[in-house]
């Protein structure tokens, strides 16, 4: 996955220069992360394993996996390198560019994976794929780089619709079994209201570009790497229309306030929330602690009127071994454990969708305390088609950057939908594909 065009190499050099500059400003923090790897002892391994994660306190799957691995390997201690979720990609990029030795790096998305693997910053773990039964490991293909693998997925998520049942009941509204985007927009406007002196939005769209772009690609068959983005138009018109109607928090405010989709939903600030299945574990944990009383349920993602079945998008999450890991052998053992049955059992118990899939695991979900048990929620868990959130190629990282930049300009009103899409077309073709 080495960039073949001169322009790509130039962009890579510029990105590395920026990363190194940030590394200089964060020397103390990066050094602290690196020193964690040294706690395990010499370069030939040790009993302490450092793992880069995000928002440890709010992401229960990490503790579940770490506890399970430590129980299976007495004497081993896992030391998390905890990073804010919003800063994770930038911080890990800085760490790797600066030679940090944290053993295991969580791959939050395939775009970051594409970037790090193409730079030679991850250890080749193809042997783990070939030595085990990975045929039931969903999302594994996303990590195939010219028949080599630099990460193994432990989780496979897809997007669906969360909704507040109490708000629906109070409004005398029933969630449709087969929701279209037009119906979704009408519901969002209908459910927008004042509640207890505060505004409740009908829905909340988080600031990620995937909320508009990835679902457009999945449901139209559009290619996010192709350089022709007219298929984004309908979804942008929908998103901007909801903003204009006041049925969702506007993009500029959400960005400025660094809005947390979890807080929006759990405090009752929104009636609906399109989001990934990873959020289920967090809601269950918050309900168990009494931190939220939201009465929630699930529905399939809204569909285009001409669609058949339920199509959504998703992405695996993986663990990779840092090329500079102090404890490479122990790191590989952890990565294999997390992707295997023991890891799948550990996270399934708390409501996280493991990459290792089976009917038994799916059935177990709805036996978890606090899970909604209605038929629509169960249907939401069985989409007909899950399209990869962003295709993986040598161009992924550069295209992702352009699409993100133009997405932000459209959503804050600095560009019209037509002008933003025109810029996407021109920039991707001129800066990346040609």
C-alpha positions as CSV (number, residue, x, y, z in Angstrom):
1,X,0.0,0.0,0.0
2,X,2.9,2.4,-0.8
3,X,1.7,5.5,-2.7
4,X,2.8,5.3,-6.3
5,X,2.3,8.9,-7.3
6,X,4.6,11.8,-6.6
7,X,1.8,13.9,-5.3
8,X,0.9,11.2,-2.9
9,X,4.4,11.0,-1.6
10,X,4.5,14.8,-1.2
11,X,1.3,14.7,0.9
12,X,2.7,11.9,3.0
13,X,5.9,13.9,3.6
14,X,3.8,17.0,4.6
15,X,1.7,14.9,6.9
16,X,4.8,13.4,8.6
17,X,6.3,16.8,9.0
18,X,3.2,18.0,10.7
19,X,3.1,14.9,12.9
20,X,6.7,15.4,13.9
21,X,6.1,19.0,14.8
22,X,3.2,18.0,17.0
23,X,5.4,15.3,18.5
24,X,7.9,17.9,19.5
25,X,5.1,19.8,21.3
26,X,3.9,16.7,23.0
27,X,7.3,15.2,23.9
28,X,6.4,14.6,27.5
29,X,3.1,12.9,26.7
30,X,4.5,10.7,24.0
31,X,7.5,9.8,26.2
32,X,5.1,8.8,29.0
33,X,3.2,6.5,26.6
34,X,6.4,5.0,25.3
35,X,7.8,4.4,28.8
36,X,4.7,2.2,29.5
37,X,6.1,-0.3,27.1
38,X,9.4,-0.5,28.9
39,X,7.6,-1.4,32.1
40,X,7.4,-5.0,30.8
41,X,11.2,-5.3,30.8
42,X,13.7,-5.8,28.0
43,X,13.1,-5.9,24.3
44,X,12.7,-9.6,24.4
45,X,9.4,-9.3,26.2
46,X,8.0,-8.9,29.7
47,X,4.9,-9.3,31.8
48,X,3.5,-5.8,31.2
49,X,1.7,-5.1,27.9
50,X,0.8,-1.5,26.9
51,X,-2.3,-1.0,24.7
52,X,-3.4,2.3,23.2
53,X,-7.1,2.8,23.7
54,X,-9.6,5.7,23.7
55,X,-11.9,6.8,26.5
56,X,-11.2,3.8,28.7
57,X,-13.8,4.7,31.3
58,X,-16.6,5.0,28.7
59,X,-15.6,2.1,26.5
60,X,-16.3,-1.1,28.6
61,X,-15.1,-3.5,26.0
62,X,-11.4,-2.7,26.7
63,X,-11.7,-3.6,30.4
64,X,-13.7,-6.7,29.5
65,X,-10.9,-7.9,27.1
66,X,-8.1,-6.9,29.4
67,X,-9.6,-8.7,32.4
68,X,-10.2,-11.8,30.4
69,X,-6.6,-11.8,29.0
70,X,-5.1,-11.3,32.4
71,X,-7.2,-14.0,33.9
72,X,-6.1,-16.4,31.1
73,X,-2.4,-15.4,31.5
74,X,-1.6,-15.1,35.2
75,X,1.3,-12.7,35.9
76,X,0.5,-10.5,32.9
77,X,-0.6,-7.0,33.5
78,X,-2.1,-4.7,30.8
79,X,-1.4,-1.0,31.1
80,X,-3.8,1.1,29.0
81,X,-2.5,4.2,27.2
82,X,-5.7,6.1,27.4
83,X,-6.4,8.8,24.9
84,X,-9.4,11.1,24.3
85,X,-11.6,9.7,21.6
86,X,-11.6,12.9,19.5
87,X,-7.8,13.1,19.7
88,X,-7.1,9.5,19.1
89,X,-6.1,9.4,15.5
90,X,-3.9,12.5,15.7
91,X,-2.2,11.3,18.9
92,X,-1.5,7.8,17.6
93,X,-0.2,9.3,14.4
94,X,2.1,11.5,16.4
95,X,3.2,8.6,18.7
96,X,4.1,6.3,15.8
97,X,5.9,9.0,13.8
98,X,7.9,9.8,17.0
99,X,9.0,6.2,17.5
100,X,6.8,5.4,20.5
101,X,7.0,1.8,21.7
102,X,3.4,1.2,23.0
103,X,2.9,-2.5,22.2
104,X,-0.6,-2.8,20.9
105,X,-2.4,-0.1,18.9
106,X,-6.2,-0.2,18.6
107,X,-7.2,0.5,15.0
108,X,-10.3,2.7,15.4
109,X,-11.1,2.6,11.7
110,X,-9.7,1.2,8.5
111,X,-8.7,4.6,7.2
112,X,-6.2,4.9,10.1
113,X,-5.1,1.3,9.5
114,X,-4.5,2.1,5.8
115,X,-2.3,5.0,6.8
116,X,-0.2,3.2,9.4
117,X,0.3,0.0,7.5
118,X,1.4,1.9,4.3
119,X,4.0,3.7,6.4
120,X,5.5,0.4,7.7
121,X,4.6,1.3,11.3
122,X,2.8,-2.0,12.1
123,X,4.0,-5.5,12.5
124,X,3.1,-8.1,9.8
125,X,0.9,-10.7,11.6
126,X,-0.2,-12.7,8.6
127,X,1.0,-15.8,10.4
128,X,-1.8,-15.3,12.9
129,X,-4.4,-15.3,10.1
130,X,-2.9,-18.5,8.5
131,X,-2.4,-20.4,11.8
132,X,-6.0,-20.1,13.1
133,X,-9.6,-20.5,11.9
134,X,-10.5,-17.0,10.7
135,X,-13.2,-18.0,8.3
136,X,-15.9,-16.7,10.7
137,X,-14.0,-13.5,11.5
138,X,-16.2,-10.7,10.0
139,X,-14.3,-7.7,8.6
140,X,-11.0,-9.5,8.2
141,X,-10.9,-8.7,4.4
142,X,-10.6,-5.0,5.3
143,X,-7.2,-5.6,6.7
144,X,-5.8,-7.5,3.6
145,X,-2.9,-5.5,2.2
146,X,-1.6,-7.3,-0.9
147,X,-2.3,-10.7,0.9
148,X,-0.6,-9.5,4.1
149,X,-2.3,-8.6,7.4
150,X,-1.2,-6.0,10.0
151,X,-4.2,-6.2,12.3
152,X,-6.9,-8.6,13.4
153,X,-10.5,-7.5,14.0
154,X,-12.0,-8.2,17.4
155,X,-15.3,-6.2,16.8
156,X,-17.6,-5.8,13.9
157,X,-20.1,-2.9,14.0
158,X,-22.8,-1.6,11.8
159,X,-25.1,1.4,12.0
160,X,-28.7,1.3,13.1
161,X,-31.2,3.7,14.7
162,X,-31.5,4.3,18.4
163,X,-34.7,5.9,19.7
164,X,-36.3,7.1,22.9
165,X,-39.4,5.0,23.4
166,X,-40.8,7.3,26.1
167,X,-40.8,10.2,23.6
168,X,-42.5,8.2,20.9
169,X,-45.1,6.9,23.4
170,X,-45.8,10.4,24.7
171,X,-46.3,11.7,21.1
172,X,-48.5,8.8,20.3
173,X,-46.1,7.7,17.5
174,X,-45.0,4.2,16.6
175,X,-41.7,3.6,15.0
176,X,-42.4,2.2,11.5
177,X,-41.1,-1.3,10.8
178,X,-39.6,-0.2,7.4
179,X,-38.6,3.5,7.8
180,X,-37.7,5.6,4.8
181,X,-35.6,8.7,4.9
182,X,-38.6,10.9,4.2
183,X,-40.5,9.3,7.1
184,X,-37.5,9.7,9.3
185,X,-37.3,13.5,8.5
186,X,-41.0,13.9,9.3
187,X,-40.6,12.0,12.6
188,X,-37.7,14.2,13.5
189,X,-39.7,17.4,13.0
190,X,-42.7,16.0,14.8
191,X,-40.7,14.9,17.8
192,X,-38.8,18.2,18.2
193,X,-40.2,20.0,21.3
194,X,-39.6,21.7,24.6
195,X,-39.3,19.3,27.5
196,X,-38.7,20.5,31.1
197,X,-37.5,23.9,30.0
198,X,-35.0,22.5,27.4
199,X,-35.2,21.7,23.8
200,X,-35.4,18.1,22.7
201,X,-34.4,17.5,19.1
202,X,-36.2,15.0,17.0
203,X,-32.8,13.5,16.0
204,X,-29.1,14.1,16.3
205,X,-26.6,13.7,13.5
206,X,-23.0,13.5,14.8
207,X,-20.3,15.5,13.0
208,X,-18.6,12.5,11.3
209,X,-18.8,12.6,7.5
210,X,-20.0,9.0,7.5
211,X,-23.4,10.1,8.8
212,X,-24.0,11.5,5.3
213,X,-21.5,10.1,3.0
214,X,-21.0,6.4,4.1
215,X,-24.8,5.7,4.2
216,X,-25.2,7.4,0.8
217,X,-22.5,5.1,-0.7
218,X,-24.0,2.0,1.0
219,X,-27.5,2.6,-0.2
220,X,-26.8,3.9,-3.7
221,X,-23.8,1.7,-4.6
222,X,-21.6,4.8,-4.9
223,X,-17.8,4.6,-4.7
224,X,-16.2,6.8,-2.2
225,X,-12.8,6.4,-3.9
226,X,-14.1,7.0,-7.4
227,X,-13.9,10.8,-7.7
228,X,-17.6,11.3,-8.7
229,X,-19.8,12.1,-5.7
230,X,-23.2,13.1,-7.0
231,X,-24.7,10.2,-5.1
232,X,-24.2,12.2,-1.9
233,X,-26.7,14.9,-3.0
234,X,-29.9,13.4,-1.5
235,X,-28.4,12.7,1.9
236,X,-26.9,16.2,2.2
237,X,-30.3,17.8,1.3
238,X,-31.9,15.7,4.0
239,X,-29.3,16.6,6.7
240,X,-29.3,20.3,5.8
241,X,-33.1,20.3,5.7
242,X,-33.3,18.9,9.3
243,X,-30.8,21.6,10.4
244,X,-32.8,24.3,8.8
245,X,-36.0,23.0,10.4
246,X,-34.3,23.0,13.8
247,X,-35.0,19.2,14.2
248,X,-31.3,18.5,14.9
249,X,-28.5,20.3,16.5
250,X,-26.7,22.3,13.8
251,X,-23.3,21.1,12.7
252,X,-21.5,24.3,13.6
253,X,-22.8,24.2,17.2
254,X,-22.1,20.5,17.6
255,X,-18.5,21.0,16.4
256,X,-17.8,24.1,18.5
257,X,-19.3,22.4,21.6
258,X,-17.6,19.0,20.8
259,X,-21.0,17.5,21.3
260,X,-21.1,14.0,22.7
261,X,-23.7,11.8,21.0
262,X,-23.9,9.6,24.2
263,X,-24.8,12.6,26.3
264,X,-27.3,13.8,23.7
265,X,-29.2,10.5,23.8
266,X,-28.8,9.6,27.5
267,X,-29.9,13.0,28.8
268,X,-33.0,13.0,26.6
269,X,-31.8,15.8,24.4
270,X,-32.7,13.8,21.3
271,X,-35.5,11.4,20.4
272,X,-33.5,9.6,17.7
273,X,-29.9,8.8,17.0
274,X,-28.3,7.1,14.0
275,X,-25.2,5.4,15.4
276,X,-23.2,2.2,15.4
277,X,-23.8,-0.9,17.4
278,X,-20.7,-0.2,19.6
279,X,-22.9,2.3,21.5
280,X,-25.1,-0.6,22.9
281,X,-22.4,-1.6,25.5
282,X,-22.1,2.0,26.7
283,X,-25.9,2.4,27.2
284,X,-26.1,-0.9,29.1
285,X,-23.2,0.2,31.4
286,X,-24.7,3.6,32.1
287,X,-28.1,2.1,32.8
288,X,-26.5,-0.5,35.1
289,X,-24.8,2.4,37.1
290,X,-28.0,4.4,37.2
291,X,-26.3,7.2,35.2
292,X,-29.2,7.4,32.7
293,X,-32.9,6.4,32.7
294,X,-33.4,6.6,29.0
295,X,-36.0,4.1,27.8
296,X,-34.4,3.0,24.5
297,X,-35.0,0.7,21.6
298,X,-33.5,-0.1,18.2
299,X,-34.7,0.2,14.7
300,X,-33.1,-0.5,11.3
301,X,-31.4,2.4,9.6
302,X,-33.8,4.4,7.4
303,X,-33.8,3.3,3.7
304,X,-34.1,5.0,0.3
305,X,-37.7,4.6,-1.1
306,X,-36.4,2.5,-4.0
307,X,-34.3,0.2,-1.8
308,X,-35.0,-3.4,-1.0
309,X,-34.2,-5.0,2.3
310,X,-32.1,-3.2,4.9
311,X,-28.7,-1.9,3.8
312,X,-26.4,-0.1,6.2
313,X,-22.7,0.5,6.6
314,X,-20.2,-0.6,9.2
315,X,-16.6,-1.1,10.1
316,X,-14.5,-3.6,12.0
317,X,-12.3,-2.5,14.9
318,X,-8.9,-4.2,15.3
319,X,-5.8,-4.6,17.3
320,X,-2.4,-4.2,15.7
321,X,1.1,-4.7,17.0
322,X,3.4,-1.6,16.9
323,X,6.5,-2.2,14.7
324,X,8.5,-0.8,17.6
325,X,6.7,-2.8,20.3
326,X,8.8,-3.7,23.4
327,X,6.8,-6.9,23.9
328,X,6.0,-8.1,20.4
329,X,5.4,-11.7,21.2
330,X,3.0,-10.9,24.1
331,X,1.4,-8.3,21.9
332,X,0.7,-10.9,19.2
333,X,-0.7,-13.3,21.8
334,X,-3.1,-10.6,22.9
335,X,-4.2,-9.7,19.4
336,X,-5.0,-13.4,18.6
337,X,-6.8,-13.8,22.0
338,X,-9.0,-10.7,21.4
339,X,-10.0,-12.0,17.9
340,X,-10.7,-15.5,19.1
341,X,-13.5,-17.2,21.0
342,X,-12.4,-16.1,24.4
343,X,-12.3,-12.5,23.3
344,X,-15.6,-12.7,21.6
345,X,-17.2,-14.2,24.7
346,X,-15.8,-11.5,26.9
347,X,-17.2,-8.6,24.9
348,X,-20.5,-10.2,23.8
349,X,-21.4,-10.4,27.5
350,X,-21.4,-6.6,27.7
351,X,-23.3,-6.0,24.5
352,X,-20.4,-5.5,22.0
353,X,-20.6,-7.2,18.6
354,X,-17.6,-9.4,18.2
355,X,-15.9,-10.0,14.9
356,X,-16.1,-13.7,15.5
357,X,-19.8,-14.4,14.7
358,X,-22.2,-17.2,15.3
359,X,-26.0,-17.6,15.8
360,X,-25.3,-18.4,19.5
361,X,-23.6,-15.0,20.0
362,X,-26.4,-13.1,18.3
363,X,-29.0,-14.9,20.4
364,X,-27.1,-14.2,23.6
365,X,-27.3,-10.5,22.9
366,X,-31.0,-10.3,23.6
367,X,-30.6,-12.2,26.9
368,X,-28.3,-9.5,28.3
369,X,-29.9,-7.5,31.1
370,X,-31.2,-4.2,29.9
371,X,-31.3,-5.1,26.2
372,X,-34.6,-4.2,24.4
373,X,-36.5,-7.4,23.6
374,X,-39.1,-6.2,21.0
375,X,-39.1,-7.6,17.6
376,X,-38.1,-4.4,15.8
377,X,-34.9,-4.2,17.9
378,X,-34.1,-7.8,17.0
379,X,-34.8,-7.0,13.3
380,X,-32.4,-4.0,13.5
381,X,-29.7,-6.4,14.5
382,X,-30.0,-8.4,11.3
383,X,-29.5,-6.1,8.3
384,X,-29.6,-7.7,4.9
385,X,-26.4,-6.0,3.8
386,X,-23.5,-4.2,5.6
387,X,-21.2,-2.2,3.4
388,X,-17.7,-1.3,4.6
389,X,-17.7,2.3,5.9
390,X,-14.8,3.3,3.8
391,X,-13.0,1.1,1.1
392,X,-9.3,0.4,1.8
393,X,-6.7,1.2,-0.8
394,X,-3.5,3.3,-1.2
395,X,-5.8,6.3,-1.8
396,X,-8.1,5.9,1.3
397,X,-6.3,8.3,3.6
398,X,-6.0,11.1,1.1
399,X,-9.5,10.8,-0.2
400,X,-10.9,10.6,3.4
401,X,-9.1,13.9,4.2
402,X,-10.6,15.7,1.2
403,X,-14.1,14.4,1.8
404,X,-14.0,15.4,5.4
405,X,-12.9,18.9,4.6
406,X,-15.6,19.4,2.0
407,X,-18.2,17.8,4.2
408,X,-17.5,20.4,6.9
409,X,-17.8,23.3,4.5
410,X,-21.1,22.1,3.2
411,X,-22.5,21.4,6.7
412,X,-21.7,24.9,8.0
413,X,-23.1,26.6,4.9
414,X,-19.8,27.8,3.5
415,X,-20.5,25.9,0.3
416,X,-23.7,24.7,-1.3
417,X,-24.2,21.0,-1.8
418,X,-23.5,21.3,-5.5
419,X,-20.4,23.4,-5.0
420,X,-19.1,21.1,-2.3
421,X,-19.6,18.0,-4.4
422,X,-18.0,19.7,-7.4
423,X,-14.9,20.4,-5.2
424,X,-14.8,16.8,-4.0
425,X,-14.9,15.6,-7.6
426,X,-12.1,18.0,-8.7
427,X,-9.9,17.6,-5.7
428,X,-10.0,13.8,-5.6
429,X,-9.3,13.5,-9.3
430,X,-6.6,16.1,-9.4
431,X,-4.9,15.6,-6.1
432,X,-5.2,11.8,-5.6
433,X,-6.2,9.8,-8.7
434,X,-4.2,11.6,-11.4
